[in-house]
Amino acid sequence: MPSRAIVPFLALTFLITWGIVGLYIVAPDWATATFGAISGSHPLFFLATWAPAISALVLVSRHGGLPGLRAFLSRLLIWRVPAAWAAFVLLGIPLTFIVGSLIGGGPLFAPMPPEGAGALVAVMVMMLFLGPIEEFGWRGLLQPLLQRHMAPLWAGALIGAIWGIWHLPAFFLAGTVFGGWNFLPFFMGNVVLAILVTPILNRSGGSLLWPMLFHWQLINPFWPDARPWDTCILAGAALVVVWRNRTTMLTRQAAVTEVIPRQRPETAPRPHPQ
């Protein structure tokens, strides 16, 4: 996968997302009448959210063919990661929301909807197939390509800024969760989150599984709304992480730079006899 793939990846990602959302901003009556009112569960909202993944899969297929696509998707099976990072994803993120909510005088967990726990579980499962799918693009393709040219800290911060700007049109849609949020804190939070997930990607050897779980925890409906304290806590955590991992965060040592993993010698096909 050549580094020049960064440009078509970003172009296609923004074209899909901003094109879909732009229809509802520029021609809301026509878009609503034609495709239905936009919401977080609308098929077009899913398509707009999946744009980074769609772009990544298109480019991986173009440059690596079917074998390259299989190798790329095999990164979903990389589950080994240092125990501290696994604990941070599985326990640290939920605790961040719980503590942040308590600081702000909120509940321990998100309020139960009138429909009961089943509805909350259904939303939780739906979220697994929404935001985390983005990671095929952000951490699957863009981060390794950027880390060929800059230290992981700066690659993560740049992706966080791009990630935040990519969300911008959604803040003009009243039918989505972003409609009631303030963009600047969200943008800063995206940069913090992208920096935090960077060492998880690199320490796991390029796993897609752990960044996707990280993303899922961020939008898990069981955790309470902790704004703005969750961002403050995570920003503090990011400072600690960068300092403790400054050797690998500020240099390109041990940075993952392959989008399509190289085939291991023991699994490589044997040459046909002449």
N, C-alpha and C positions, 0 to 999 in steps of 0.2 A: 504494500500500500504506500504510494508515494506521498510525500508531505504536501504536494500541491493539491491533494484531495481535500484539504481544509476548505478551500474556496468553494468548490461545488457543494460540499456538505453544508456549509452555512447558507449558501444561496438557496438550495433546495429546501432546507429546514425552514427558513424564514418565509419562503414563497408559499409553502403549504399552510403554515400556521397563520401568518398575517393575511394570506389570501382568503382563508375561510372566515377568520374573525373580522376581517375588513368588510366582507359582504354585509355582516350584521351591524357594522358601524356606519358604513356609507349608505346602504340601502336596507335599513332595518325592516320596513314594511314588506318590501319584495322578498327579502330573505326569509322572513317569518312565514309569509303566505306560501312560499315555495317549498321550504324545507322544515317548517315548524319552528316554534320558539326555542331559542338556544338555552341549554341548561347543562349542568355538570354531567348529566347522563345521556345527552344527545349524541347520536353517532358521529356527527360532524365535530363535536367537542373532543371525542375520542380521537378522531382522525387528526385534528389539529395538535393534540397532545402527543400523538405518536410520531409526529413529523421528524424528530431527531432519529428515531429508530428506523423509520422508513428510508430516510436519506442514507443512514449508515449501511443498511442492508443492501440498498441499491449499489452503493459504491463498492462494498466488499464483494458483491456478486460480479460487478464489472471488472474488478482488478484481480479477483482470485477464483472466479468461477464457482462451481458447486463445491469442489474440495475446499476452497478458501472459506466459503460460507459455513461449511461444517466445522472447520477449524475455529472460525470466529465464534460460533455458537457453543463450541466445547468449553469456552471460558465460563459458561454458566455452571459447569461441573467442578470448577476450582473452588473447593470449600475450605481448604486449609488456610488459616489466618492466625496470627498470634492471639492467645487467649484474651489479652487485654482489649484488643480491638473487637473481638466477638462480644465481650461483655459490654463494651461501650455501645455497640449497635443494639444489642438485645435488651440491655438494662439501663444504660446511661441515657439514651434518648428518651425513653418513657419517664425516667426520673426527672429529666430536665423539664418536661412539660408539667409533671405533677408539682415539682417544687416551684416552678414559675407561676403556676396557677395559684398555689397556696400563698405565695408572696403577694400576689395581687388580690387576695381575698376571694379567690375562686374555689371551685369544687376539687375534690381529689381526682375524680374521673369525669369524663364528659357526661352531661345529663342524658338519661335514658329517653329515647324518643317515645311518643305515645303508642307507636306500633309495637314496642317491646324490644327485647334483646335480639330477636331474630332479624329485625330490620337493621340493627347496628352491625350485626355480623355480616349481613348481605352487603352493606356499604363497605365494610372492611375488605371483603373479598373483591368487590368491584375496584377498590383503590389499588389492589395488588396488580390489576391489569390496566391501570391508568398511568400515574406518575412514574412508577418504577421502570416502565417500558422505555422511557426517555433515556435511560442509562446506556442502552445500546449505542446511542449516539454520543452523549456527553463524555462518559467515561470509557465507552467501548472503542470509539474512533478518535474523537477530538483530543482527549487528554494524551494518549500515547503519541499522537503526531506532534502536539505542541511540546511535549517533553523531549523531543529530539533536538529542540532549539532553545529551550529555556529551563530553568530549574523548576521542580514540581510546585513550589510555592507560587511562583508567578504564573505558571500554567493553570493552577487551580483558581487563582484570583481572576485571571482573564476569563476563564470559562464561567465563573460565577457572575461576572459582569455581563457576558453575552447571554447567559441563562436568564438573568434578571430582565434585560432589555427584550429578550424574546417573549417574555410574559406580558410586556407592556400593553398591547392592544386589549388583552382580557380585562384590564382594569376599567375599560369603557363599556363593558357588558354587564348590565344589571342582573342578568339571569344566572351569573356564575358567582362563586364564592369571592372572586377577586373584586367584584363590583363595589364591595363595602370596605375595602382595605386601602391603606395609604401606601403609595408606591415606593417612596424613598426607604422606609424601614424594611420593606420586603426586598428591595434591591440589595441593601446592605446585608440582610440575612442570607441572600443567595450567595454572595461572595464568601461569607463566613462558612456556609455549609459546603461550598465547593472546595474550600481549603481543608476542611475537616475530613472530607471523604478522600482526599488525595492520598494520604499515607495508607489508607485502607486498601486502595487500588494497588499501590506499589508494594506494600508488605505482603499482599496476598498473591503477588505474581501476575496481576492482571485479571483477577477474578471479576466477573460481572455479577455474580450472585450476591456478594456482600454490599456493593454499592446499591443494588436494587433493594436489598433488605433495609439498608440505611434510608433510602428514599421512602420506602413504604412506612417505616416507623414515623417519618415526619408528617405523614398525612393519615395515619391510623386514627379513625374516628373515636376510638376508645380513650385517647389521651385528651385532656381538657385544653381549651384555648388559653394559652399562657402569654399571649402578647402583652407587652413587649419584653417580658422578663425572660422568655425562652431564648430570644436573640441575644440578650445580655449575657446569659449563662453560657451559651454556645460560643460567643465571642471570646469570653474568658477562657473557655476550654481550648479554642483555636490558638490563642496566644501560648498556652502551656504546651500544646502539641507541637507547635512550630519550634519553640525553644528546646524542648526535649529531643526533637528529631531534626535539629538544625543542620546536621551533617547531610542527611538525605533530602531535606526539604529545600536547602539552599544550594545544592549541587545536583548534577544529574547522575550521581552515583546511584546505582540500584533502581533507577527510574524505568518504568515499563515504557517501551517505545514501539512495541510490536502490536499492530491491530490484529493481524492474522498470525497466530502462533506458528512457529516453525514446527514441522513434523519431527517428532522424536526419532532418532536413528532406529530404536528397537521396533517402531511401528511403521517405519518407512517400507514401501513395497520393494521386494527383491527384484533385481533386474532379470529380465527373461534371458534364458540361455541362448547364445548365438548359434 
